[in-house]
């Protein structure tokens, strides 16, 4: 069943973070109303929503209330109770369904699905216990990375093992359940491909971004990614294969490693708008948030076009004060702050997007600003 959701109707969003906020702002431009379910009273999305339901994500009564007030329901993060989402799909219009969440919540299911789509992932082994990991570890070359199958983000829930003597460092990860160990990939760049698909199967891909991380947290996205034509084609084809295999609706970010020879290996998936796509608000003819709204509402998608090269830089808690004190010095910077109540260390508080005709000069300007020290 597909529906076309029209301005004046209500989009329900599960999750009140910054992705939901930017999704809501995009939807409001077209005249939609917004309902949000989040445990926080003053969530970033709640601040711009018409209806706030303040309750845990797995609260069945709250989900029923969201269903009652919404004409279509989407989500802005993946750590949702799958059973709750499946039940919600029975009483409400949830075009994305629960299957995409079920697959992407579990690194093992995710790797299996990517492989089934005909796309390459790094060699890996699975283990239910630390003893099983010890027994299987010889099947992977060193170094390798052990990750919890479920949960973990921004570098949490993982341990790099460079020698067998370090294997014990991964033992505590099994307190959270099954783990996956991945062969370490020697890559030259990290890129992300954000593919969006509407309920009619029409797809669109944002210009590919090149990602630079610090302490496992995304620091900068450079667009367009500095990759060769063949890599660009491979990356787009991989995203298209995965989206088709998963029959996804909405937004899927496919994070990839680029190898020395230009080939790609898929690292992980995110079934939602992605940090690396924020540049699209200023730098493209359609942002990932406007496109997501079009996708879940059954509208035709717009084929993305990059207006300008761009750099997006994340603003963490420790960067807020230095940034706001220097606004006057950088009139060409677009500053987005998410309305979070407390600027904690390493917490994503906002981002800056800079449109540029000289990427290298802009990267130097960011470094010289002193806002993001090494």
Secondary structure, 3 states (H helix, E strand, C coil): CCCCCCCCCEEEEECCCHHHHHHHHHHHHCCCEEEEEECCCCCCCHHHCCEEEECCCCCHHHHHHHHHHCCEEEECCCCCCHHHHHHHHHHCCCCCCCHHHHHHCEHHHHHHHHHHCCCCECCEEEECCHHHHHHHHHHCCCCEEEEECECCCCCCCEEEECCHHHHHHHHHHHHHCCEEEEECCCCCEEEEEEEEECCCCCEEECCCEEEEEECCEEEEEEECCCCCHHHHHHHHHHHHHHHHHHCCCEEEEEEEEECCCCCEEEEEEECCCCHHHCCHHHHECCCHHHHHHHHHCCCCCCCCCECCEEEEEEEEHHHHHHHHCCHHHCCCEEEEECCCCCCCCCCEEEEEEEEECCHHHHHHHHHHCCCCCC
